[in-house]
Amino acid sequence: MKCIEELLLDKSLVSTYHHKLSEKNLIFYDTETTGILKDFSQILQCGSVLTDEGLNTLGEQNIGCAPLPWVIPQPMAMITNKKIDLFKSNISHYQMMKDLQMQWKQWSAENPAIFITYNGHAFDEELVRRQFFWNLLEPYTTNTNGNGRLDLMLMIHNLAAFFSDEISMPLFEGGPGISYKLEHLAIEHGIDAGDAHDAIADCNLMIEMCRIIKERLPEVFQSFINISTKPGVKELLYSEDFLALGEIHRRHTFRYPVVMCGSDASRPNEIVFFDLSYDPDDILELDFAEINKLVQSKGRDGPLKKYKINKTIPICSHKHLNNVEAFDIEFSELQRRAEIVRSDKDFQQKVSQAMEDRMMNFPQSEHIEGTIYSGGFPSNRDKDLMQEFHMSDDPSHLVKISRNFEDERLRLFAERIICYQHITEVPEDISKRYQELISERNNTDGVWGSVDKALAQVDKLLDERTDDESQTILKATKSKIQSMKSL
Protein backbone atom coordinates (compact mmCIF):
# COMPACT_ATOMS: atom_id res chain seq x y z
CA MET A 1 0.00 0.00 0.00
CA LYS A 2 1.46 3.33 -1.04
CA CYS A 3 1.29 6.50 1.01
CA ILE A 4 -0.06 9.76 -0.41
CA GLU A 5 3.28 11.13 -1.60
CA GLU A 6 3.96 7.98 -3.65
CA LEU A 7 0.51 8.12 -5.22
CA LEU A 8 0.92 11.72 -6.33
CA LEU A 9 3.44 13.60 -8.42
CA ASP A 10 7.14 13.64 -7.92
CA LYS A 11 8.12 17.20 -7.02
CA SER A 12 10.67 17.27 -9.80
CA LEU A 13 7.83 16.89 -12.32
CA VAL A 14 5.70 19.53 -10.64
CA SER A 15 8.30 22.29 -11.01
CA THR A 16 7.87 22.53 -14.78
CA TYR A 17 4.10 22.18 -14.79
CA HIS A 18 3.00 25.83 -14.69
CA HIS A 19 5.33 26.78 -17.52
CA LYS A 20 3.85 24.11 -19.77
CA LEU A 21 0.30 24.96 -18.76
CA SER A 22 0.67 28.62 -19.69
CA GLU A 23 1.07 27.61 -23.33
CA LYS A 24 -2.40 26.06 -23.55
CA ASN A 25 -5.36 27.53 -25.40
CA LEU A 26 -8.96 27.08 -24.26
CA ILE A 27 -11.74 25.36 -26.21
CA PHE A 28 -15.24 26.22 -25.02
CA TYR A 29 -17.94 23.91 -26.34
CA ASP A 30 -21.63 23.19 -25.93
CA THR A 31 -24.15 20.81 -27.47
CA GLU A 32 -27.83 20.89 -28.36
CA THR A 33 -29.44 17.47 -28.40
CA THR A 34 -32.58 15.46 -29.12
CA GLY A 35 -33.04 14.65 -25.42
CA ILE A 36 -31.35 13.95 -22.10
CA LEU A 37 -30.75 10.18 -22.28
CA LYS A 38 -26.98 9.90 -22.63
CA ASP A 39 -27.05 6.51 -24.35
CA PHE A 40 -29.91 7.24 -26.75
CA SER A 41 -30.02 10.99 -27.39
CA GLN A 42 -28.16 12.50 -30.31
CA ILE A 43 -26.17 15.70 -30.66
CA LEU A 44 -27.88 17.94 -33.22
CA GLN A 45 -25.55 20.93 -32.90
CA CYS A 46 -22.11 21.43 -31.39
CA GLY A 47 -20.59 24.85 -31.06
CA SER A 48 -16.90 25.31 -30.21
CA VAL A 49 -14.91 28.50 -29.66
CA LEU A 50 -11.11 28.55 -29.41
CA THR A 51 -9.50 31.26 -27.28
CA ASP A 52 -6.10 31.96 -25.79
CA GLU A 53 -5.72 32.14 -22.01
CA GLY A 54 -6.47 35.84 -22.26
CA LEU A 55 -9.90 34.77 -23.57
CA ASN A 56 -9.30 36.35 -26.97
CA THR A 57 -11.19 34.41 -29.66
CA LEU A 58 -8.92 32.59 -32.13
CA GLY A 59 -11.41 30.38 -33.95
CA GLU A 60 -14.97 29.08 -34.04
CA GLN A 61 -16.83 26.05 -35.31
CA ASN A 62 -20.63 25.75 -35.48
CA ILE A 63 -21.87 22.46 -36.92
CA GLY A 64 -25.18 20.60 -36.99
CA CYS A 65 -26.73 17.51 -38.51
CA ALA A 66 -30.00 15.70 -39.11
CA PRO A 67 -31.42 13.31 -36.52
CA LEU A 68 -30.60 9.68 -37.08
CA PRO A 69 -33.61 7.66 -38.29
CA TRP A 70 -33.74 5.65 -35.05
CA VAL A 71 -33.38 8.59 -32.62
CA ILE A 72 -36.67 10.12 -31.43
CA PRO A 73 -36.53 13.91 -30.92
CA GLN A 74 -38.02 14.72 -27.52
CA PRO A 75 -40.53 17.61 -27.65
CA MET A 76 -39.22 19.47 -24.59
CA ALA A 77 -35.66 19.26 -25.88
CA MET A 78 -36.76 20.75 -29.19
CA ILE A 79 -38.64 23.58 -27.45
CA THR A 80 -35.44 24.33 -25.53
CA ASN A 81 -32.98 24.25 -28.43
CA LYS A 82 -35.33 25.28 -31.29
CA LYS A 83 -33.24 23.33 -33.84
CA ILE A 84 -36.14 22.14 -36.01
CA ASP A 85 -34.32 23.43 -39.13
CA LEU A 86 -31.91 20.51 -38.67
CA PHE A 87 -34.71 18.01 -39.34
CA LYS A 88 -34.04 18.71 -43.03
CA SER A 89 -30.24 18.93 -42.84
CA ASN A 90 -28.25 17.03 -45.48
CA ILE A 91 -25.32 16.64 -43.05
CA SER A 92 -25.08 13.21 -41.43
CA HIS A 93 -24.30 12.60 -37.80
CA TYR A 94 -21.19 10.69 -38.87
CA GLN A 95 -19.91 13.63 -40.91
CA MET A 96 -20.60 16.10 -38.09
CA MET A 97 -18.74 14.03 -35.51
CA LYS A 98 -15.79 13.55 -37.88
CA ASP A 99 -15.64 17.30 -38.51
CA LEU A 100 -15.85 18.01 -34.79
CA GLN A 101 -12.98 15.72 -33.89
CA MET A 102 -10.86 16.96 -36.78
CA GLN A 103 -11.30 20.57 -35.67
CA TRP A 104 -10.53 19.84 -32.04
CA LYS A 105 -7.41 17.89 -32.99
CA GLN A 106 -6.23 20.72 -35.24
CA TRP A 107 -6.77 23.27 -32.48
CA SER A 108 -4.79 21.17 -29.96
CA ALA A 109 -2.12 19.77 -32.30
CA GLU A 110 0.75 22.18 -31.55
CA ASN A 111 -0.16 22.86 -27.93
CA PRO A 112 -2.54 20.87 -25.72
CA ALA A 113 -5.83 22.63 -24.99
CA ILE A 114 -8.22 22.88 -22.07
CA PHE A 115 -11.80 21.94 -22.99
CA ILE A 116 -14.34 23.98 -21.02
CA THR A 117 -18.03 23.11 -20.67
CA TYR A 118 -20.92 24.02 -18.39
CA ASN A 119 -22.16 20.87 -16.66
CA GLY A 120 -20.17 19.02 -19.29
CA HIS A 121 -18.79 16.33 -16.99
CA ALA A 122 -22.34 15.12 -16.36
CA PHE A 123 -23.77 15.62 -19.85
CA ASP A 124 -22.11 17.27 -22.87
CA GLU A 125 -18.79 15.47 -22.60
CA GLU A 126 -20.50 12.15 -21.96
CA LEU A 127 -22.54 12.59 -25.14
CA VAL A 128 -19.52 13.66 -27.18
CA ARG A 129 -17.50 10.66 -25.97
CA ARG A 130 -20.28 8.23 -26.75
CA GLN A 131 -20.94 9.67 -30.16
CA PHE A 132 -17.28 9.65 -31.13
CA PHE A 133 -17.38 5.99 -30.08
CA TRP A 134 -20.51 5.30 -32.16
CA ASN A 135 -18.75 6.75 -35.19
CA LEU A 136 -15.49 4.79 -34.81
CA LEU A 137 -13.59 7.87 -33.59
CA GLU A 138 -11.23 8.24 -30.63
CA PRO A 139 -13.60 8.94 -27.67
CA TYR A 140 -11.17 10.60 -25.26
CA THR A 141 -10.02 13.62 -27.24
CA THR A 142 -10.57 16.07 -24.39
CA ASN A 143 -8.29 14.44 -21.80
CA THR A 144 -5.54 12.72 -23.77
CA ASN A 145 -2.37 13.99 -25.47
CA GLY A 146 -1.88 16.57 -22.73
CA ASN A 147 -5.35 18.09 -23.05
CA GLY A 148 -7.33 19.05 -19.96
CA ARG A 149 -10.98 19.66 -19.17
CA LEU A 150 -12.79 22.06 -16.88
CA ASP A 151 -16.46 22.06 -15.93
CA LEU A 152 -17.22 25.74 -15.35
CA MET A 153 -20.38 24.86 -13.43
CA LEU A 154 -18.33 23.10 -10.76
CA MET A 155 -16.01 26.08 -10.58
CA ILE A 156 -19.14 28.15 -9.89
CA HIS A 157 -19.85 25.85 -6.92
CA ASN A 158 -16.58 26.96 -5.37
CA LEU A 159 -17.17 30.62 -6.21
CA ALA A 160 -20.69 30.57 -4.77
CA ALA A 161 -19.39 29.08 -1.53
CA PHE A 162 -16.37 31.33 -1.01
CA PHE A 163 -16.44 34.33 -3.39
CA SER A 164 -20.06 35.50 -3.57
CA ASP A 165 -18.98 39.09 -2.82
CA GLU A 166 -16.93 39.14 -6.03
CA ILE A 167 -19.15 36.87 -8.16
CA SER A 168 -22.75 37.40 -7.10
CA MET A 169 -25.17 34.51 -7.45
CA PRO A 170 -28.73 34.98 -8.73
CA LEU A 171 -31.58 33.87 -6.49
CA PHE A 172 -33.89 31.09 -7.59
CA GLU A 173 -37.46 32.37 -7.77
CA GLY A 174 -36.71 35.13 -5.28
CA GLY A 175 -34.68 33.03 -2.86
CA PRO A 176 -33.49 31.94 -0.43
CA GLY A 177 -32.00 29.31 -2.74
CA ILE A 178 -29.62 30.29 -5.52
CA SER A 179 -29.62 29.49 -9.22
CA TYR A 180 -26.47 28.47 -11.03
CA LYS A 181 -27.95 28.13 -14.51
CA LEU A 182 -25.60 29.67 -17.03
CA GLU A 183 -28.22 32.03 -18.48
CA HIS A 184 -29.24 33.23 -15.00
CA LEU A 185 -25.60 33.89 -14.09
CA ALA A 186 -25.17 35.81 -17.34
CA ILE A 187 -28.18 38.01 -16.63
CA GLU A 188 -26.99 38.57 -13.05
CA HIS A 189 -23.73 39.96 -14.42
CA GLY A 190 -25.21 42.07 -17.20
CA ILE A 191 -24.46 39.66 -20.06
CA ASP A 192 -27.01 39.40 -22.85
CA ALA A 193 -28.47 35.88 -22.65
CA GLY A 194 -31.10 36.30 -25.35
CA ASP A 195 -29.73 33.44 -27.46
CA ALA A 196 -29.24 31.00 -24.58
CA HIS A 197 -29.55 27.33 -25.62
CA ASP A 198 -27.84 27.90 -28.92
CA ALA A 199 -24.51 26.08 -28.73
CA ILE A 200 -22.32 28.94 -29.95
CA ALA A 201 -24.25 31.48 -27.89
CA ASP A 202 -23.74 29.37 -24.77
CA CYS A 203 -20.02 29.14 -25.53
CA ASN A 204 -19.88 32.93 -25.63
CA LEU A 205 -21.81 33.14 -22.34
CA MET A 206 -19.16 30.89 -20.78
CA ILE A 207 -16.39 33.08 -22.17
CA GLU A 208 -18.00 36.25 -20.84
CA MET A 209 -18.43 34.68 -17.39
CA CYS A 210 -14.79 33.60 -17.45
CA ARG A 211 -13.73 37.15 -18.32
CA ILE A 212 -15.58 38.44 -15.25
CA ILE A 213 -14.08 35.75 -13.00
CA LYS A 214 -10.59 36.30 -14.40
CA GLU A 215 -10.85 40.07 -13.91
CA ARG A 216 -12.19 39.91 -10.35
CA LEU A 217 -10.46 36.77 -9.09
CA PRO A 218 -7.40 36.20 -11.31
CA GLU A 219 -5.61 33.83 -8.94
CA VAL A 220 -8.72 31.70 -8.42
CA PHE A 221 -9.39 31.57 -12.15
CA GLN A 222 -5.79 30.50 -12.81
CA SER A 223 -6.06 27.89 -10.08
CA PHE A 224 -8.99 26.27 -11.85
CA ILE A 225 -7.18 26.38 -15.17
CA ASN A 226 -4.26 24.69 -13.42
CA ILE A 227 -6.38 21.82 -12.05
CA SER A 228 -7.97 21.03 -15.42
CA THR A 229 -5.49 18.16 -15.90
CA LYS A 230 -4.48 15.31 -13.63
CA PRO A 231 -0.94 16.67 -13.11
CA GLY A 232 -2.41 20.04 -12.18
CA VAL A 233 -4.94 18.76 -9.67
CA LYS A 234 -2.34 16.42 -8.19
CA GLU A 235 -0.01 19.36 -7.70
CA LEU A 236 -2.66 21.17 -5.68
CA LEU A 237 -3.45 18.05 -3.66
CA TYR A 238 0.28 17.60 -3.00
CA SER A 239 0.73 21.17 -1.76
CA GLU A 240 1.11 21.86 1.93
CA ASP A 241 -1.99 24.08 2.07
CA PHE A 242 -5.32 22.86 3.32
CA LEU A 243 -7.96 23.27 0.63
CA ALA A 244 -11.32 25.00 0.40
CA LEU A 245 -14.01 22.73 -1.07
CA GLY A 246 -17.26 24.42 -2.06
CA GLU A 247 -20.47 22.70 -3.12
CA ILE A 248 -24.02 23.66 -4.08
CA HIS A 249 -26.67 21.21 -2.94
CA ARG A 250 -30.38 21.84 -3.29
CA ARG A 251 -29.64 25.46 -4.18
CA HIS A 252 -27.63 26.13 -1.00
CA THR A 253 -23.87 26.39 -0.57
CA PHE A 254 -21.69 24.26 1.68
CA ARG A 255 -18.09 24.91 2.70
CA TYR A 256 -15.54 22.32 3.74
CA PRO A 257 -11.87 22.70 4.75
CA VAL A 258 -10.19 19.54 3.45
CA VAL A 259 -6.93 17.71 2.91
CA MET A 260 -6.39 14.58 0.85
CA CYS A 261 -6.08 11.45 2.97
CA GLY A 262 -6.23 8.45 0.63
CA SER A 263 -6.94 7.01 -2.80
CA ASP A 264 -7.85 3.80 -4.58
CA ALA A 265 -4.74 2.22 -6.10
CA SER A 266 -6.87 0.01 -8.37
CA ARG A 267 -8.91 3.02 -9.52
CA PRO A 268 -6.35 5.84 -9.19
CA ASN A 269 -8.73 8.61 -10.22
CA GLU A 270 -10.71 8.15 -7.00
CA ILE A 271 -9.50 9.97 -3.90
CA VAL A 272 -10.69 10.81 -0.40
CA PHE A 273 -10.64 14.14 1.42
CA PHE A 274 -10.59 14.51 5.19
CA ASP A 275 -13.01 17.21 6.38
CA LEU A 276 -10.94 19.29 8.79
CA SER A 277 -14.00 20.61 10.58
CA TYR A 278 -13.70 17.25 12.36
CA ASP A 279 -10.95 17.02 14.95
CA PRO A 280 -8.39 14.47 13.66
CA ASP A 281 -7.89 13.22 17.20
CA ASP A 282 -11.43 11.81 17.07
CA ILE A 283 -10.95 10.02 13.73
CA LEU A 284 -7.35 8.97 13.13
CA GLU A 285 -7.30 6.28 15.81
CA LEU A 286 -10.40 4.51 14.51
CA ASP A 287 -9.83 0.88 13.57
CA PHE A 288 -10.08 -0.33 9.99
CA ALA A 289 -13.68 -1.54 10.30
CA GLU A 290 -14.83 1.92 11.44
CA ILE A 291 -12.86 3.69 8.72
CA ASN A 292 -14.23 1.26 6.15
CA LYS A 293 -17.77 2.11 7.27
CA LEU A 294 -17.05 5.83 6.77
CA VAL A 295 -15.63 5.20 3.30
CA GLN A 296 -18.61 3.05 2.31
CA SER A 297 -21.07 5.71 3.46
CA LYS A 298 -22.95 7.46 0.66
CA GLY A 299 -24.18 10.41 2.73
CA ARG A 300 -22.96 13.98 2.41
CA ASP A 301 -22.13 14.29 6.10
CA GLY A 302 -19.12 12.71 7.69
CA PRO A 303 -15.36 13.28 7.88
CA LEU A 304 -14.45 11.51 4.61
CA LYS A 305 -15.50 12.81 1.19
CA LYS A 306 -14.90 10.95 -2.08
CA TYR A 307 -14.02 12.71 -5.35
CA LYS A 308 -12.52 11.90 -8.75
CA ILE A 309 -9.43 13.71 -9.99
CA ASN A 310 -10.31 13.12 -13.63
CA LYS A 311 -13.22 15.53 -13.23
CA THR A 312 -13.30 19.12 -12.01
CA ILE A 313 -13.17 19.27 -8.20
CA PRO A 314 -14.48 22.60 -6.81
CA ILE A 315 -11.41 23.24 -4.66
CA CYS A 316 -8.79 25.93 -4.28
CA SER A 317 -6.05 26.70 -1.77
CA HIS A 318 -7.34 28.40 1.36
CA LYS A 319 -4.73 31.10 0.65
CA HIS A 320 -6.97 32.40 -2.14
CA LEU A 321 -9.83 33.08 0.29
CA ASN A 322 -10.45 36.73 1.14
CA ASN A 323 -12.70 35.88 4.07
CA VAL A 324 -10.61 34.59 6.97
CA GLU A 325 -13.86 33.61 8.69
CA ALA A 326 -14.99 31.35 5.85
CA PHE A 327 -15.02 28.44 8.30
CA ASP A 328 -16.01 28.28 11.96
CA ILE A 329 -12.42 27.36 12.84
CA GLU A 330 -9.38 29.60 12.46
CA PHE A 331 -7.16 28.94 9.48
CA SER A 332 -4.13 28.30 11.70
CA GLU A 333 -5.97 25.50 13.50
CA LEU A 334 -7.20 24.01 10.22
CA GLN A 335 -3.64 24.05 8.87
CA ARG A 336 -2.42 22.32 12.03
CA ARG A 337 -5.07 19.64 11.59
CA ALA A 338 -4.14 19.21 7.92
CA GLU A 339 -0.52 18.58 8.86
CA ILE A 340 -1.59 15.96 11.41
CA VAL A 341 -3.67 14.10 8.81
CA ARG A 342 -0.99 14.41 6.15
CA SER A 343 1.68 12.96 8.44
CA ASP A 344 -0.37 9.97 9.59
CA LYS A 345 0.64 7.29 7.07
CA ASP A 346 -1.15 4.51 8.94
CA PHE A 347 -4.49 6.35 8.66
CA GLN A 348 -3.90 7.04 4.97
CA GLN A 349 -3.20 3.37 4.32
CA LYS A 350 -6.41 2.36 6.09
CA VAL A 351 -8.45 4.83 4.02
CA SER A 352 -6.78 3.68 0.80
CA GLN A 353 -7.37 0.02 1.65
CA ALA A 354 -11.02 0.75 2.37
CA MET A 355 -11.31 2.45 -1.01
CA GLU A 356 -9.82 -0.60 -2.74
CA ASP A 357 -12.15 -2.95 -0.88
CA ARG A 358 -15.32 -1.29 -2.13
CA MET A 359 -17.69 -3.35 -4.25
CA MET A 360 -18.33 -1.21 -7.31
CA ASN A 361 -21.56 -1.87 -9.18
CA PHE A 362 -21.34 -0.78 -12.79
CA PRO A 363 -24.52 -1.82 -14.63
CA GLN A 364 -23.88 -3.44 -17.98
CA SER A 365 -25.91 -2.09 -20.88
CA GLU A 366 -27.47 -4.61 -23.26
CA HIS A 367 -27.34 -1.97 -25.99
CA ILE A 368 -24.04 -1.16 -27.68
CA GLU A 369 -24.57 2.60 -27.35
CA GLY A 370 -24.02 2.29 -23.59
CA THR A 371 -20.89 0.11 -23.59
CA ILE A 372 -18.18 2.76 -24.00
CA TYR A 373 -16.83 2.11 -20.49
CA SER A 374 -17.67 -1.58 -20.14
CA GLY A 375 -16.66 -3.25 -23.38
CA GLY A 376 -12.93 -2.68 -23.38
CA PHE A 377 -10.67 -0.75 -25.73
CA PRO A 378 -10.23 -1.51 -29.45
CA SER A 379 -7.35 -3.78 -30.37
CA ASN A 380 -4.51 -2.34 -32.43
CA ARG A 381 -5.87 -4.16 -35.46
CA ASP A 382 -9.31 -2.61 -34.95
CA LYS A 383 -7.75 0.84 -34.50
CA ASP A 384 -6.06 0.45 -37.88
CA LEU A 385 -9.35 -0.62 -39.45
CA MET A 386 -11.11 2.41 -37.90
CA GLN A 387 -8.59 4.72 -39.54
CA GLU A 388 -8.98 2.90 -42.88
CA PHE A 389 -12.76 3.18 -42.60
CA HIS A 390 -12.63 6.99 -42.35
CA MET A 391 -10.44 7.22 -45.44
CA SER A 392 -12.80 5.38 -47.79
CA ASP A 393 -16.03 6.33 -49.61
CA ASP A 394 -16.39 3.00 -51.41
CA PRO A 395 -19.38 1.08 -49.96
CA SER A 396 -17.97 -2.33 -50.87
CA HIS A 397 -14.66 -1.52 -49.19
CA LEU A 398 -16.44 -0.16 -46.11
CA VAL A 399 -18.46 -3.37 -45.88
CA LYS A 400 -15.26 -5.39 -46.12
CA ILE A 401 -13.71 -3.35 -43.29
CA SER A 402 -16.83 -3.76 -41.13
CA ARG A 403 -16.74 -7.55 -41.48
CA ASN A 404 -13.13 -7.63 -40.30
CA PHE A 405 -13.59 -5.81 -36.98
CA GLU A 406 -12.75 -8.06 -34.04
CA ASP A 407 -15.03 -6.06 -31.72
CA GLU A 408 -18.67 -6.76 -32.59
CA ARG A 409 -19.68 -3.30 -31.34
CA LEU A 410 -17.44 -1.65 -33.91
CA ARG A 411 -18.81 -3.88 -36.64
CA LEU A 412 -22.39 -2.92 -35.80
CA PHE A 413 -21.56 0.78 -35.56
CA ALA A 414 -19.82 0.55 -38.94
CA GLU A 415 -22.88 -1.14 -40.46
CA ARG A 416 -25.12 1.69 -39.23
CA ILE A 417 -22.86 4.30 -40.79
CA ILE A 418 -22.66 2.41 -44.07
CA CYS A 419 -26.43 1.92 -44.30
CA TYR A 420 -27.18 5.55 -43.51
CA GLN A 421 -24.72 6.71 -46.15
CA HIS A 422 -25.22 3.98 -48.80
CA ILE A 423 -28.49 2.18 -48.06
CA THR A 424 -28.97 0.88 -51.63
CA GLU A 425 -25.47 -0.58 -51.86
CA VAL A 426 -25.20 -2.89 -48.85
CA PRO A 427 -25.53 -6.67 -48.56
CA GLU A 428 -28.86 -8.12 -47.48
CA ASP A 429 -27.73 -9.28 -44.03
CA ILE A 430 -26.45 -5.80 -43.10
CA SER A 431 -29.54 -4.09 -44.51
CA LYS A 432 -31.76 -6.47 -42.51
CA ARG A 433 -30.00 -5.65 -39.21
CA TYR A 434 -30.28 -1.94 -40.00
CA GLN A 435 -34.02 -2.12 -40.68
CA GLU A 436 -34.55 -4.19 -37.54
CA LEU A 437 -32.77 -1.51 -35.51
CA ILE A 438 -34.99 1.25 -36.91
CA SER A 439 -38.14 -0.83 -36.41
CA GLU A 440 -37.24 -1.69 -32.82
CA ARG A 441 -36.41 1.89 -31.82
CA ASN A 442 -39.38 3.51 -33.59
CA ASN A 443 -42.13 0.94 -33.09
CA THR A 444 -41.50 -0.46 -29.62
CA ASP A 445 -41.42 1.07 -26.16
CA GLY A 446 -37.91 0.75 -24.70
CA VAL A 447 -35.30 2.49 -22.56
CA TRP A 448 -34.87 4.88 -25.51
CA GLY A 449 -38.55 5.98 -25.23
CA SER A 450 -41.17 5.49 -27.91
CA VAL A 451 -42.70 7.30 -30.85
CA ASP A 452 -46.18 7.02 -29.33
CA LYS A 453 -45.09 8.53 -26.00
CA ALA A 454 -43.32 11.37 -27.79
CA LEU A 455 -46.40 12.10 -29.89
CA ALA A 456 -48.58 12.12 -26.76
CA GLN A 457 -46.22 14.60 -25.14
CA VAL A 458 -46.30 16.81 -28.25
CA ASP A 459 -50.10 16.91 -28.16
CA LYS A 460 -50.08 17.79 -24.46
CA LEU A 461 -47.59 20.60 -25.02
CA LEU A 462 -49.54 21.92 -28.01
CA ASP A 463 -52.46 22.46 -25.64
CA GLU A 464 -50.26 24.08 -22.98
CA ARG A 465 -47.85 26.19 -25.07
CA THR A 466 -49.95 28.59 -27.11
CA ASP A 467 -47.27 31.08 -28.17
CA ASP A 468 -46.44 31.13 -31.87
CA GLU A 469 -42.83 29.99 -31.49
CA SER A 470 -43.70 26.95 -29.37
CA GLN A 471 -46.54 26.00 -31.70
CA THR A 472 -44.22 26.16 -34.72
CA ILE A 473 -41.56 24.03 -33.00
CA LEU A 474 -44.03 21.47 -31.69
CA LYS A 475 -45.84 21.06 -35.02
CA ALA A 476 -42.53 20.54 -36.83
CA THR A 477 -41.45 18.05 -34.17
CA LYS A 478 -44.75 16.19 -34.41
CA SER A 479 -44.41 15.93 -38.18
CA LYS A 480 -40.88 14.60 -37.80
CA ILE A 481 -41.87 11.98 -35.23
CA GLN A 482 -44.91 10.89 -37.24
CA SER A 483 -42.67 10.30 -40.25
CA MET A 484 -40.61 7.86 -38.17
CA LYS A 485 -43.57 5.51 -37.74
CA SER A 486 -43.46 4.65 -41.40
CA LEU A 487 -39.74 3.86 -41.53
Secondary structure, 3 states (H helix, E strand, C coil): CCCHHHHCCCHHHHCCHHHHHCCCEEEEEEEEECCCCCCCCCEEEEEEEEECCCCCEEEEEEEECCCCCCCCCCHHHHHHHCCHHHHHCCCCHHHHHHHHHHHHHHHCCCCCEEEEECCCCCCHHHHHHHHHHHCCCCCCHHHCCCCEEEEHHHHHHHHHHHCCCCCCCCECCCCCCECCCHHHHHHHCCCCCCCCCCHHHHHHHHHHHHHHHHHHCHHHHHHHHHCCCHHHHHHHHHCCCCEEEEEEECCEEEEEEEEEEEECCCCCCEEEEEECCCCHHHCCCCCHHHHHHHHHCCCCCCCEEEEECCCCCCEEEHHHCCCCCCCCCCHHHHHHHHHHHHHCHHHHHHHHHHHHCCCCCCCCCCCHHHCCCCCCCCCHHHHHHHHHHHCCCCHHHHHHHHHCCCCHHHHHHHHHHHHHHHHHHCCHHHHHHHHHHHHHHHHCCECCECHHHHHHHHHHHHHHCCCHHHHHHHHHHHHHHHHHCCC
